[in-house]
Amino acid sequence: MPIGSEQVSDLVAPVVEARGFDLEDVVLSGTGERRDVTVVVDRDGGGDLDVLADLSREISEVLDADDALGEEPYTLEVTSPGIDRPLTRARHWRRAQGRRVAIDLVDDGARQIVGRVGQVDDGQVRVVIADKGRISERDIALDTIATAVVQIEFGRPGAAELERCGLDADEIARRRESAQ
């Protein structure tokens, strides 16, 4: 009998972790002749396509050897989280450092905070807010955040903002260059 997402997660987690990734999610969809298995992974610095392809082969070998999904064919997709993934764990915030984010707080759903992710530690995130040429910082406890999503940017981020986020000069130059 085919197994569920949790059991597939248990099977593939050692392979994912051995490659230095975090297993973010496993989604099983489809039935009968068409089954889809989506494995979402992430790590500091992300993963390039070649690394994800290698990881996909290793995960496929584990699933095939265990006959975890039964005898029906399946399609395996190993991917990284999309830009619209909510930031829910401290590691998500750390990986988004310097990125623009929209935050809704648990106790203040009427007002959205938009700023850049700064340092993350001790269960809180520092948000760098640029408003009318002025830059301020606000520390927010992670457990007071209802939702937070990275925003797509089309302009160049300000160097002063990125510096206040804790990024080094090389990373600031790289981000400003890639936004041109």
Secondary structure, DSSP 8 states (H G I E B T S, - for coil): ----HHHHHHHHHHHHHHTT-EEEEEEEE--TT-EEEEEEEE-TT---HHHHHHHHHHHHHHHHHHTTT-SS-EEEEEE---TT-B--SHHHHHHTTTSEEEEEETTEEEEEEEEEEEEEETTEEEEEEEETTEEEEEEEEGGGEEEEEE----S---HHHHHHTT--HHHHHHHHHHT-
